[in-house]
Amino acid sequence: MGDHVYKSTELTGSSKESVDDAVRTAIERASKTLRDIRWFEVTDVRGHVRDGKVAHWQVTVKVGFTLDD
């Protein structure tokens, strides 16, 4: 395996269901336009409360992808 150079970018996914679903939403959407996504790091989790209940999750992730040769 050779050396790699990665570029990273920050995304925020949202979900009414869960933190996990918000992460998956962000990565799956980004993979439609970014090639070779290799890793992610959750950098922030927050949510919206409505009527005393969690109504929405927002998760910010940093994703890394390899650069083309």
Backbone bond lengths (Angstrom), bond angles and torsions (degrees), N, CA, C in turn:
res aa  C-N    CA-C-N  psi(-1)  N-CA   C-N-CA  omega(-1)  CA-C   N-CA-C  phi
1 M - - - 1.449 - - 1.518 108.91 -
2 G 1.310 116.08 128.99 1.455 120.43 -179.29 1.515 112.23 -83.56
3 D 1.318 114.98 176.06 1.461 119.91 176.39 1.520 109.45 -72.11
4 H 1.317 115.99 150.39 1.462 121.26 -179.59 1.516 109.74 -122.95
5 V 1.313 115.30 150.65 1.461 121.93 169.83 1.521 105.86 -117.57
6 Y 1.320 115.68 129.73 1.453 121.40 -178.35 1.519 110.62 -111.98
7 K 1.294 115.96 146.56 1.458 122.98 168.81 1.514 105.01 -109.82
8 S 1.320 117.75 144.90 1.463 119.52 177.56 1.525 109.84 -124.69
9 T 1.314 114.03 152.31 1.452 121.02 177.28 1.519 108.37 -144.39
10 E 1.317 116.19 159.03 1.454 121.17 -176.74 1.526 109.56 -106.49
11 L 1.332 115.70 137.47 1.460 122.70 -179.95 1.519 108.84 -130.76
12 T 1.318 117.16 153.82 1.458 121.18 171.64 1.518 108.15 -127.34
13 G 1.321 114.99 119.54 1.461 121.28 177.15 1.513 109.35 -105.12
14 S 1.322 116.01 154.76 1.460 119.53 179.00 1.522 109.94 -133.28
15 S 1.328 114.88 156.30 1.457 121.09 -179.32 1.515 109.76 -159.98
16 K 1.312 116.07 145.31 1.462 121.37 171.92 1.521 110.58 -83.77
17 E 1.345 117.21 -12.86 1.459 121.93 -172.64 1.532 114.06 -91.26
18 S 1.360 117.25 -55.56 1.465 119.36 -172.61 1.522 111.61 -166.51
19 V 1.332 115.34 168.27 1.462 122.02 173.97 1.527 109.43 -62.05
20 D 1.326 116.34 -45.98 1.461 121.65 179.84 1.530 111.10 -56.97
21 D 1.304 116.97 -44.28 1.465 120.82 179.86 1.527 111.28 -66.16
22 A 1.324 117.64 -35.61 1.461 121.14 177.77 1.527 111.04 -65.09
23 V 1.343 117.20 -40.89 1.467 121.46 176.82 1.520 109.69 -63.27
24 R 1.325 116.40 -48.30 1.471 120.49 -179.36 1.523 111.67 -61.33
25 T 1.318 117.18 -39.36 1.465 121.59 178.25 1.524 110.70 -59.71
26 A 1.329 116.90 -46.53 1.468 121.08 -179.28 1.524 111.49 -63.30
27 I 1.326 116.62 -47.10 1.473 120.38 -176.43 1.522 111.58 -69.49
28 E 1.323 116.96 -43.29 1.466 119.30 -179.69 1.524 111.68 -64.44
29 R 1.327 116.98 -38.10 1.467 119.50 177.79 1.522 110.73 -68.66
30 A 1.321 117.41 -43.50 1.468 121.16 -179.55 1.526 111.31 -63.94
31 S 1.323 116.93 -33.64 1.469 119.67 -177.89 1.526 112.67 -67.47
32 K 1.318 117.14 -11.77 1.474 120.21 176.10 1.525 111.27 -74.25
33 T 1.338 117.30 -23.89 1.466 120.28 -178.18 1.530 113.93 -123.34
34 L 1.324 117.91 -16.68 1.464 121.49 177.04 1.523 108.39 -108.02
35 R 1.320 116.40 130.42 1.466 120.63 178.03 1.529 110.57 -93.20
36 D 1.302 115.22 152.23 1.465 123.20 171.37 1.526 114.43 59.12
37 I 1.349 116.55 42.63 1.470 119.21 172.55 1.523 107.16 -65.81
38 R 1.337 116.96 128.56 1.464 122.04 -173.88 1.524 114.02 -114.45
39 W 1.328 118.10 -27.22 1.461 119.43 -176.06 1.531 110.37 -155.33
40 F 1.322 114.96 163.24 1.462 120.20 172.88 1.517 109.48 -144.27
41 E 1.323 114.68 156.51 1.466 122.71 178.31 1.521 107.41 -137.73
42 V 1.320 117.34 124.50 1.460 121.00 176.81 1.526 107.91 -75.90
43 T 1.331 116.39 123.31 1.462 120.08 -177.97 1.524 113.46 -109.66
44 D 1.344 116.99 -17.78 1.466 119.18 -178.24 1.524 109.14 -160.41
45 V 1.320 115.81 139.74 1.459 121.90 174.73 1.522 107.56 -129.91
46 R 1.301 116.30 130.50 1.457 120.24 176.73 1.528 108.50 -148.57
47 G 1.284 116.47 169.23 1.457 119.62 -177.93 1.508 112.11 -151.99
48 H 1.290 113.42 172.65 1.458 122.26 -179.98 1.526 107.31 -116.33
49 V 1.325 116.89 132.80 1.461 121.98 -179.62 1.518 109.04 -109.56
50 R 1.334 114.85 132.76 1.463 120.48 177.55 1.530 107.87 -134.59
51 D 1.297 116.35 126.86 1.472 122.42 179.69 1.526 112.31 54.34
52 G 1.327 116.31 39.42 1.449 121.47 176.45 1.513 115.41 76.76
53 K 1.346 117.42 10.32 1.463 121.44 -179.87 1.522 110.27 -129.58
54 V 1.332 115.08 152.24 1.467 119.48 176.21 1.528 107.73 -67.47
55 A 1.321 115.65 121.20 1.466 120.33 -178.08 1.526 112.04 -102.35
56 H 1.336 116.61 -26.21 1.457 119.41 -173.55 1.531 109.47 -159.76
57 W 1.314 116.45 141.67 1.463 122.97 175.18 1.514 109.38 -108.48
58 Q 1.325 116.59 142.23 1.465 122.84 170.61 1.525 107.27 -128.68
59 V 1.329 115.46 127.88 1.456 120.75 -178.27 1.523 108.73 -128.15
60 T 1.326 116.18 125.17 1.463 121.31 176.57 1.522 108.01 -96.78
61 V 1.323 115.46 129.53 1.455 121.62 179.58 1.526 109.32 -127.13
62 K 1.317 115.10 145.32 1.457 121.36 169.76 1.512 104.76 -98.76
63 V 1.339 117.57 127.08 1.468 121.14 177.42 1.513 109.26 -114.49
64 G 1.326 115.57 145.35 1.463 121.70 178.31 1.516 109.88 -116.83
65 F 1.310 115.65 138.95 1.458 120.29 178.48 1.531 108.22 -138.34
66 T 1.331 115.38 152.52 1.461 119.55 -178.25 1.522 109.45 -80.03
67 L 1.325 114.66 148.03 1.452 121.10 177.47 1.525 109.65 -86.40
68 D 1.322 115.65 143.47 1.466 120.39 176.27 1.523 110.36 -66.38
69 D 1.320 116.10 149.28 1.471 121.01 175.61 1.509 110.98 -74.00
